[in-house]
């Protein structure tokens, strides 16, 4: 009867190339942060316009005058 030896796989070592999970998460976080920043800058003129209209309508002092 012939016995077969299983191939030994080298243990995982730190020097291997490729992306680790932590680096992938950091890259995803950077992409989401960049996208949020772009969206905020894209909407900034509209937000300024809305703030100006809100101030002309009375701001916090308007109370329940406007629905």
N, C-alpha and C positions, 0 to 999 in steps of 0.2 A: 504494500500500500504506500502511495506517495503522499507526502505531506507538502502542503503549499504554505510558504511563508507570506505573510501580509507585508506589503510594501510599507516601509516606515516613512511617515511624513515628518518633515522637520517641524519642530515646535515654532509657534508664532514668535517672531522677534520684532523688536521695535524699529529696526532699521529698514523695514521694507518700504517700498515706494507705494504710492496710492493715497487715496483720501481716507482719513479716519472719520469716524462718526462725528467727533467734535468739530473737525474742520468743515464737514458738510453742513452742520448746524450753524456754524459761524457764517458760512457763505450764504446760507438761506436767510439768516437774520440780516445780513448786510443788504441782500436784494430786497427784502421786505421793507427795511428802513429807507432805502433809496427810493422805492416806489411810493412810500408814504410821503416822503419829502417832495417828490415830483408832483404828486396829487395836491399837496398843500399849496405849493407854489402856483400850480395851475388854477386853483380856486381862490387864491388870494385877492385878485381884483373884485371878484363877486362878493367875497366876505367884506371887503372895505365898503363896497356900495351898500350892502345890507346894513352895515353898522351906521353909515351916514343916514340912511332912511330911518333907522330905529331912533337915532338921536334927534332927527327933525320931528319925529312923531312924539317925542317927549321922554324917551328912554325909560328909566325906572320911575320917574315922576308921573308918567302917564297913568299909572295904576290900571284900572279896568276900563279906561275910556275906549280902547280899541280891542276887539276880540282877538 
